[in-house]
Amino acid sequence: MTTKTYLELSQDGGGAHKFYEVTVTGTLVSVRYGRIGAAGQTQTSTFATVEKAQAAAAKKIGEKVRKGYAPAVQGQRAARAVSRRAVSSAPSTARAVAPVLWRFRTGSAAFGIHVDDERCWVGNQAGEVFTLGHTGEVQARFSLPDGVKCLVADDFWIYAGCDDGRVYDLSSKLPFAAYDIAADVDIFWLDIHEGVLDVADRSGRLTVIDHEDEHQWSRSGRGEHAWMVRADADGVYYGDSSGVTAYAPDGGGELWHTPADGGVLFGWQEDASVYAGTARRKVHRIAKKDGRTEAVYGCDSPVYSCATSPGGRFVFAGDNASSVYCFAEDGTRLWKLGTGGGSALSMQYRDERLYLVTTDGSLLCVDASEAAIAAAQQGTVPVAQDIKLAAALPTYAPATTVAAVDAVRAAPVGTVVVECVQEGGRTRVQVVTEGYEPGWNVQFPRAIREPGARYVVDALHPASGGFYRVRGDIRRLL
């Protein structure tokens, strides 16, 4: 005999939009949960007797009901709204093509990019994230449940914002869902600073969520279609169809607003300035301190993306006509070249290389050194290496469980033990190992939290908000 209980928690005005389903078949209890309209994730447990299985299921259902879940009919509520970025790409009007060193085709339009000391990350609309070495070799693939809107780094940690409403932490061996964004937030872009998530959406709203995945504050901008959000310790810099606005990170008070020609389509930041690419063929450099426009960089078509070299010495831009530009800091255009592979939807500069992700789903590595650019302007470019996937490429999907280790044996030297505890009706994670702040919580994947359970982690790092972040593997103590 099989019994099934289906519950939903759906709140208007920015609340949750989730389902929770418990199925009991004999001694098996299956729990399926996730965003309404999505397939969700499933966990199955086996019990010694039918009675124990039914008791466990009743306990799970009771816990959800106390949190506000209620019986529902599956399919009556719609899935969350998702906007796919409508982009076009015309042939380049540049006279020469950029010196592309290598090209990796992901198979779907790509928006997310991050380049660090060890690897390049690219995420596409098919929900795939690939990591590659700086010379192009493909190292790993992550398979996420929905399209990747963007990839952002917060110190060591790498996050992917997806169309399923979740933000996934890709920093460990297995990805975990780190943040769950309310159903009425149609995500356009996001940024993370010291564990605090800032989300810009279709309606022109900025939503701020803390390290415990709890809403802090939100503000409606002066426009809509907010494609830009960048954050640091002093502000959150948000761009929509009306221009760029800076908000105080604590509480969201407006610091300044600067109009920009046309809608803002992309944003970048350096220590003292933010850069806003617009539909009116310009990139605006704006002072973080007071919102003053410091320079304007003129392109020949609407600007899809922009980036800078360290300190803003060079400013790069990609337009909707498959061209890429380089400007001096003062606004002087130094060069314009065709990408040879679609329009750049995101970009990043590192060590004389310009990395582009494009409308045709490619990650391009461009040699942006002075000698290579000069040769390209004269028509001499290298033969781009076409990177292929390895047959045995490791693929990682989001995890809802972790490996277990024997608690009788001592934890490896240098690791830290943490514990899930009930606090004010919520499950928090706190440090058990001595030598840490006793009142600080630990940012921890919600999918594996269970009251009373203990875990061992490789390391904990303090964040400025008064909490710890996990670095490395997570294992459950038996």
Sequence and secondary structure as in RCSB ss.txt:
>XXXX:A:sequence
MTTKTYLELSQDGGGAHKFYEVTVTGTLVSVRYGRIGAAGQTQTSTFATVEKAQAAAAKKIGEKVRKGYAPAVQG
QRAARAVSRRAVSSAPSTARAVAPVLWRFRTGSAAFGIHVDDERCWVGNQAGEVFTLGHTGEVQARFSLPDGVKC
LVADDFWIYAGCDDGRVYDLSSKLPFAAYDIAADVDIFWLDIHEGVLDVADRSGRLTVIDHEDEHQWSRSGRGEH
AWMVRADADGVYYGDSSGVTAYAPDGGGELWHTPADGGVLFGWQEDASVYAGTARRKVHRIAKKDGRTEAVYGCD
SPVYSCATSPGGRFVFAGDNASSVYCFAEDGTRLWKLGTGGGSALSMQYRDERLYLVTTDGSLLCVDASEAAIAA
AQQGTVPVAQDIKLAAALPTYAPATTVAAVDAVRAAPVGTVVVECVQEGGRTRVQVVTEGYEPGWNVQFPRAIRE
PGARYVVDALHPASGGFYRVRGDIRRLL
>XXXX:A:secstr
 EEEEEEEEE TTT  EEEEEEEEETTEEEEEEEETTS  EEEEEE SSHHHHHHHHHHHHHHHHHTT EE  TT
SS                 SSB  EEEEEE SS EEEEEE SS EEEEETTSEEEEE TTS EEEEEE SS EEE
EEEETTEEEEEETTSEEEE SSSS EEEEE  TT  EEEEEEETTEEEEEETTSEEEEE TTS EEEEEE SSS 
  EEEE SS EEEEETTEEEEE TTT  EEEEEE SS EEEEEE SSEEEEEETTSEEEEEETTT  EEEEEE S
S EEEEEESGGGSEEEEEETTSEEEEEETTS EEEEEE SSS EEEEEEETTEEEEEETTSEEEEEE SHHHHHH
HHTT     EEE   TT  EE   S   EE TTS   TT EEEEEEEETTEEEEEE STTS TT EEE  GGG  
TT EEEEEEEEEETTTEEEEEEEEEEE 
